[in-house]
Amino acid sequence: MKIEKYKIVNRIVCTALIAFSVQANAQNPAPALPQTRPIVLTGATIHTGSGQVIENGVLSFDKGIITQVGPAGSGNTSGAEVIDVKGKHIFPGIISLNTTVGIQEIASVRATLDFDEIGQVNPHVRALVAYNTDSEVIPTLRGNGILLSQAVPQGGIVSGSSSVFYTDGWNWEDAVLKKDDGIWINWPAFLARSFNFEDFSVTMKRNDKRQEVLDQFVSLFADAKAYAAIANPSPVNLRLAAMKPLFDGSANLYIRADYAKDIIEAIKFAKEVGVKKVVIVGGDESYKVASYLKENQVPVVLNPTHRLPGRVDENVYLPYELPGLLHKAGVKVAVTYADEWWRTRNLAFLAGTSSGFGNVTADEALQFITRNAAEIVGIDKMVGTLEKGKQASFLVSAGDILDMRGNEVEMVFIKGGKVNLDDKQKRLYEKYKVKYGKK
């Protein structure tokens, strides 16, 4: 009896160990180790992100910082690890703005959704501490060149504060690049849409609750501005304290607004209450007020452009052309996949489409997801372009990352550390090609 009991226990233990080992092998790869020696990449076409393209270039970096970007033969290779990437392309890491990556995992599992807080006015809610570096979505972004992601809270009329993260790190403290870069609000539209699921029709009518929300904004920002003028407030009001950076210019006010009239009204409001830096998010009709945006130096973070236009009488290609229209008008613009976190990996192709329809070059389109995005959130001194003194956060691709046919990311470096590009999708591909790959 004792022997049989021992065998049963032994089988249970062995089964548990096997299950644990299989689960462990399916986990996300460990974050990159810090750079330990100088590295020089030679022979690639370098797209700096500032409009310059260097054929047969050299990129050198040490201790996570770029030390040289230039033509072949211009770098010092003494004591460095030299990697030949001839025929490849080097790009700055893509920056994904306005996303719920890291704070949303599985839409149908409520416990994995951490992007929407109870209540309507939550400026003190921080995406920072909710960011989950173990998300299985994050590695899939790196495989398409996205090395930085802005985690953004949703919901309410004041959603909370966003932060910018690397797509690599043990925890949010490791991964964060910029904490609390701005407060997000939802501007009430003049017109409200309603969708009828029976006949799939859309009706529009005047938003009856609009004035109520505007009155709340007036009261909230008046209180926040007065609170910001107090040197040492006691007791501390967490909601108003979170809004203080809006009035000294250390944080952005991100305003979600689509219609032209709403965009102008929102910007005027922000200026009147003393907000220093405003960013329009969404901006479906921003092209109608491009001159106003330029005059007030207000950048735009666009909604996803792989879609149909919002009105039946609009040009069917308008969404594709929108980034180019704003860019040509002198407005700083970035493209985004918004809250569609699982599709964010395709962000580069939004920029690619804009270069095909928006009368902009591929290198100008690249700036919509690199340089411009970095400047909008205030991280351009560290990332966004490939320049001496900036962080070595970039990717090596077999071809053009803005083109689905060329986007084959082969190497990724974040702060100089070489990142493992394994992810769940690659593991599933390797698994099932054994069954279905050969006939």
C-alpha positions in Angstrom: 0.0 0.0 0.0 2.8 2.4 0.9 4.6 1.6 -2.4 1.4 2.3 -4.4 0.8 5.5 -2.5 4.4 6.6 -3.2 3.9 5.9 -7.0 0.8 8.0 -7.1 2.5 10.9 -5.3 5.5 10.6 -7.6 3.3 10.7 -10.7 1.5 13.9 -9.4 4.8 15.6 -8.7 6.2 14.7 -12.1 3.1 15.8 -13.9 3.2 19.1 -12.0 6.9 19.7 -12.9 6.2 18.9 -16.5 3.3 21.3 -16.6 5.3 24.0 -14.9 8.2 23.6 -17.3 5.9 23.8 -20.3 4.3 27.0 -18.8 7.7 28.4 -18.1 8.8 27.9 -21.7 5.7 29.7 -22.9 6.5 32.9 -20.9 7.7 36.1 -22.4 11.5 36.3 -22.8 13.5 38.1 -20.1 14.3 41.8 -20.7 17.5 42.7 -22.5 20.7 42.9 -20.5 22.5 46.2 -20.3 25.1 46.9 -23.0 28.6 45.8 -21.8 30.8 46.8 -24.7 30.7 49.2 -27.7 28.8 48.0 -30.7 29.1 49.2 -34.3 26.6 48.3 -37.1 28.0 48.7 -40.6 26.7 48.7 -44.1 23.0 49.4 -43.6 20.8 52.2 -45.0 20.1 54.4 -42.0 16.8 56.3 -41.7 17.5 58.9 -39.0 13.9 59.9 -38.5 14.7 63.6 -39.2 14.5 63.2 -43.0 18.0 62.2 -43.6 18.9 58.8 -45.2 22.4 57.5 -45.1 23.3 54.8 -47.6 26.0 52.3 -46.5 26.0 53.9 -43.1 27.6 53.3 -39.7 25.8 53.4 -36.3 27.9 53.1 -33.2 26.7 53.1 -29.6 28.1 52.5 -26.1 26.5 52.3 -22.7 23.1 52.7 -24.3 23.9 56.0 -26.0 24.5 56.6 -29.7 28.1 57.8 -30.3 28.2 58.0 -34.1 25.9 58.1 -37.0 27.4 58.6 -40.4 28.7 57.2 -43.7 30.8 54.1 -43.9 34.3 54.6 -42.6 33.4 57.4 -40.2 33.1 55.3 -37.0 35.7 54.1 -34.6 35.6 50.3 -34.4 38.5 49.8 -32.0 37.5 47.5 -29.2 33.9 47.3 -30.4 31.7 44.4 -31.5 31.2 45.0 -35.2 28.0 43.7 -36.8 27.7 43.6 -40.5 24.1 44.5 -41.6 24.8 45.2 -45.2 21.6 45.4 -47.3 19.5 46.0 -44.2 17.7 49.1 -42.9 18.1 50.8 -39.6 15.2 52.9 -38.2 14.4 54.7 -34.9 12.1 52.8 -32.6 8.5 53.4 -33.4 6.5 55.3 -30.8 2.8 54.3 -30.3 0.7 57.0 -28.7 -2.8 56.9 -27.3 -3.0 53.1 -26.6 -4.1 50.8 -23.8 -1.2 48.4 -24.3 0.0 47.2 -20.9 -3.2 48.2 -19.2 -5.6 45.9 -21.2 -5.0 42.3 -22.1 -8.1 40.2 -22.9 -11.2 42.2 -23.7 -13.6 39.5 -22.5 -11.8 39.0 -19.1 -12.6 41.9 -16.8 -9.8 41.2 -14.5 -7.3 42.1 -17.2 -8.9 45.4 -18.0 -7.2 48.3 -16.0 -7.8 51.3 -18.2 -11.1 52.7 -17.0 -11.8 53.9 -13.4 -15.1 54.4 -11.7 -16.3 58.0 -11.7 -16.3 60.8 -14.3 -13.6 63.1 -13.0 -10.3 61.2 -12.4 -7.2 63.4 -13.1 -5.4 61.6 -10.3 -5.7 58.2 -11.9 -2.3 57.1 -13.2 -1.7 54.6 -16.0 1.9 54.5 -14.6 1.3 52.0 -11.7 -1.2 49.9 -13.7 1.2 49.1 -16.6 1.8 45.3 -16.9 5.2 44.4 -18.4 4.2 40.7 -18.5 1.5 41.4 -21.1 1.8 38.9 -24.0 0.7 41.7 -26.4 3.8 43.8 -25.7 6.4 41.4 -27.4 4.2 41.3 -30.5 4.7 45.0 -30.9 8.5 44.8 -30.7 8.5 42.3 -33.6 7.0 45.1 -35.8 9.4 47.8 -34.5 7.3 49.5 -31.7 9.8 50.2 -28.9 7.8 52.8 -27.0 4.2 52.9 -26.0 2.1 55.5 -24.3 -0.4 53.9 -21.9 -3.5 56.0 -21.7 -6.5 55.7 -19.3 -10.0 55.9 -20.8 -13.5 56.8 -19.7 -15.2 59.6 -17.9 -14.9 63.3 -18.8 -11.4 63.4 -17.2 -9.8 60.0 -17.7 -6.5 60.4 -15.9 -2.8 60.6 -16.6 -0.8 58.8 -19.2 2.9 57.6 -19.1 5.4 56.5 -21.8 7.0 53.1 -21.5 9.6 51.0 -23.3 8.2 47.7 -24.6 10.9 45.9 -22.5 11.4 45.8 -18.8 10.9 43.7 -15.7 8.3 46.0 -14.2 6.8 49.4 -14.7 9.7 51.1 -12.8 12.1 49.5 -15.3 10.0 50.2 -18.4 8.9 53.8 -17.8 10.6 56.5 -19.9 8.4 59.4 -18.9 6.0 59.5 -16.0 2.6 61.3 -16.1 3.3 63.1 -19.4 -0.3 64.5 -19.6 -3.9 64.6 -18.5 -6.6 63.3 -20.8 -10.1 64.8 -21.1 -13.1 63.9 -23.4 -14.5 67.1 -25.0 -18.3 66.8 -25.4 -19.2 66.8 -29.0 -21.8 69.3 -30.3 -23.5 66.4 -32.1 -24.1 63.0 -30.6 -24.3 59.9 -32.6 -26.5 56.9 -32.0 -26.3 53.5 -33.7 -29.4 51.4 -34.4 -28.4 47.7 -34.4 -31.6 46.6 -36.1 -31.0 48.3 -39.4 -27.3 49.4 -38.8 -28.2 53.0 -39.3 -26.5 56.0 -37.6 -28.4 59.1 -36.5 -27.1 62.3 -35.3 -28.7 64.9 -33.0 -27.7 67.7 -30.8 -25.9 66.6 -27.6 -28.3 67.6 -24.8 -25.8 66.9 -22.1 -23.0 69.0 -23.6 -23.5 72.1 -21.5 -23.6 70.2 -18.3 -20.1 68.7 -19.1 -18.7 72.1 -20.1 -19.9 73.6 -16.8 -18.0 70.8 -15.0 -14.9 71.6 -17.0 -15.1 75.3 -16.1 -15.5 74.6 -12.4 -12.8 71.9 -12.3 -10.2 74.0 -14.1 -10.9 77.1 -12.1 -10.4 75.1 -8.9 -7.3 73.4 -10.3 -5.7 76.8 -11.4 -6.4 78.3 -8.0 -5.0 75.2 -6.2 -1.8 75.3 -8.4 -1.1 78.9 -7.1 -0.9 77.7 -3.5 2.7 76.9 -2.5 2.0 74.3 0.2 -1.7 73.3 0.2 -3.0 71.5 3.2 -4.9 69.3 3.1 -3.7 67.9 -0.2 -6.4 67.4 -2.9 -5.2 64.6 -5.1 -7.4 65.5 -8.0 -6.3 69.1 -8.2 -2.7 68.3 -7.4 -2.6 66.0 -10.4 -3.6 68.9 -12.7 -0.9 71.3 -11.4 1.6 70.4 -14.2 -0.9 71.6 -16.8 -0.4 75.2 -15.7 3.4 75.3 -15.6 3.9 73.5 -18.9 5.4 70.3 -17.6 2.5 68.2 -18.8 0.2 68.1 -21.8 -3.5 68.5 -21.8 -4.7 65.9 -24.3 -8.2 66.7 -25.5 -10.2 64.1 -27.4 -12.2 66.0 -30.1 -13.1 65.1 -33.6 -15.3 67.8 -35.1 -13.9 71.1 -36.3 -16.1 73.3 -34.1 -15.3 71.2 -31.1 -11.6 71.4 -31.8 -11.6 75.2 -31.9 -13.8 75.5 -28.8 -11.6 73.1 -26.8 -8.4 74.9 -27.7 -9.9 78.3 -26.8 -11.1 76.9 -23.5 -7.7 75.5 -22.6 -5.9 78.8 -23.4 -8.5 80.8 -21.4 -8.0 78.7 -18.3 -4.2 78.9 -18.5 -3.2 75.5 -19.8 0.3 75.8 -21.4 0.4 72.8 -23.8 -2.5 71.4 -25.6 -2.7 68.3 -27.9 -5.8 67.4 -29.9 -6.5 63.7 -30.1 -8.8 62.1 -32.7 -9.0 65.1 -35.0 -11.2 63.6 -37.8 -12.1 67.1 -39.0 -8.8 68.7 -38.0 -7.9 69.3 -41.7 -10.8 71.9 -41.8 -9.1 74.0 -39.0 -5.5 73.3 -39.9 -4.6 77.0 -40.1 -6.0 77.5 -36.6 -4.0 74.6 -35.3 -0.8 75.9 -36.8 -1.4 79.4 -35.6 -1.8 78.1 -32.0 1.0 75.5 -32.3 -1.3 72.7 -31.3 -0.2 69.2 -32.5 -2.7 66.4 -33.5 -2.6 62.7 -32.6 -4.9 61.2 -35.2 -7.4 58.4 -34.9 -6.6 55.2 -36.9 -6.6 56.0 -40.6 -7.3 52.6 -42.0 -11.0 53.2 -42.0 -13.8 54.7 -44.0 -14.5 58.5 -43.8 -16.9 59.7 -41.2 -19.4 61.2 -43.6 -21.0 59.8 -46.8 -20.1 62.9 -48.8 -16.4 62.9 -47.9 -13.6 61.6 -50.2 -13.3 57.9 -49.5 -9.5 58.3 -49.3 -9.7 61.2 -46.8 -8.5 59.2 -43.8 -5.4 58.0 -45.7 -4.7 61.6 -46.8 -5.4 63.2 -43.4 -1.8 63.0 -42.0 -0.4 64.5 -45.1 -2.9 67.3 -45.3 -2.0 68.4 -41.8 1.7 68.0 -42.3 1.6 70.1 -45.5 -0.3 72.7 -43.6 2.5 73.0 -41.0 0.7 71.1 -38.2 2.7 68.6 -36.2 0.9 65.3 -36.5 1.3 61.7 -35.2 -0.7 58.6 -36.3 -2.0 56.0 -33.8 -4.1 52.9 -33.4 -5.8 54.6 -30.5 -7.2 52.0 -28.0 -7.1 49.0 -30.3 -4.2 47.6 -28.3 -4.0 44.3 -30.1 -3.7 45.9 -33.5 -1.1 48.4 -32.5 1.6 46.2 -34.0 0.4 47.4 -37.4 1.1 51.1 -36.6 3.9 51.4 -39.1 1.5 50.6 -42.0 -0.7 53.6 -41.1 2.3 55.8 -41.7 3.1 53.8 -44.9 -0.4 54.4 -46.2 -0.1 58.1 -45.6 3.0 58.3 -47.8 1.1 56.6 -50.6 -2.0 58.9 -50.4 -1.0 62.0 -48.5 1.5 63.5 -50.9 4.4 63.1 -48.4 7.6 61.1 -48.7 8.3 57.9 -46.9 10.8 59.6 -44.7 8.3 62.3 -43.8 5.7 59.6 -43.0 8.3 57.9 -40.8 8.3 61.0 -38.6 4.6 60.6 -37.8 5.5 57.6 -35.7 9.0 58.6 -34.5 10.2 62.2 -34.3 6.8 63.9 -34.2 5.4 61.5 -31.6 8.5 62.0 -29.4 8.2 65.8 -29.7 4.5 65.7 -28.8 5.0 63.8 -25.5 8.3 65.6 -24.7 10.8 62.7 -25.0 12.6 64.0 -28.2 15.8 64.7 -26.4 16.2 61.0 -25.7 14.5 59.2 -28.6 12.6 59.7 -31.8 15.6 60.2 -34.1 19.0 58.6 -34.6 21.5 61.2 -33.4 24.7 61.3 -31.4 23.9 61.6 -27.7 20.5 60.1 -27.9 19.5 56.7 -26.6 20.3 53.6 -28.7 16.7 52.5 -29.1 16.3 51.4 -32.7 15.6 48.4 -35.0 17.2 46.6 -37.9 14.8 45.4 -40.7 15.4 43.5 -43.9 13.4 46.1 -45.7 11.1 49.1 -45.4 9.2 48.9 -42.1 6.4 51.1 -43.5 5.6 48.4 -46.1 4.1 45.0 -45.0 6.4 43.3 -47.6 9.5 44.8 -46.1 8.7 45.0 -42.4 10.9 42.1 -41.3 12.5 43.2 -38.0 15.6 41.2 -37.4 17.2 43.0 -34.5 16.0 45.4 -31.8 18.1 47.4 -29.4 16.5 49.3 -26.5 18.9 51.6 -24.5 21.7 49.6 -26.1 20.5 46.2 -24.9 19.7 43.6 -27.6 16.1 42.5 -27.2 14.8 38.9 -27.6 12.2 39.1 -30.4 10.3 35.9 -29.4 6.6 36.3 -28.7 3.4 34.2 -28.3 2.5 34.5 -32.0 5.8 33.2 -33.1 5.7 30.3 -30.7 2.2 29.3 -32.0 3.4 29.6 -35.6 6.4 27.2 -34.8 4.0 24.9 -33.0 1.4 24.5 -35.7 3.6 24.6 -38.7 4.7 21.1 -37.6 1.1 19.9 -38.1 0.0 22.0 -41.0 3.3 23.2 -42.6 4.0 20.0 -44.5 1.6 18.1 -46.7 
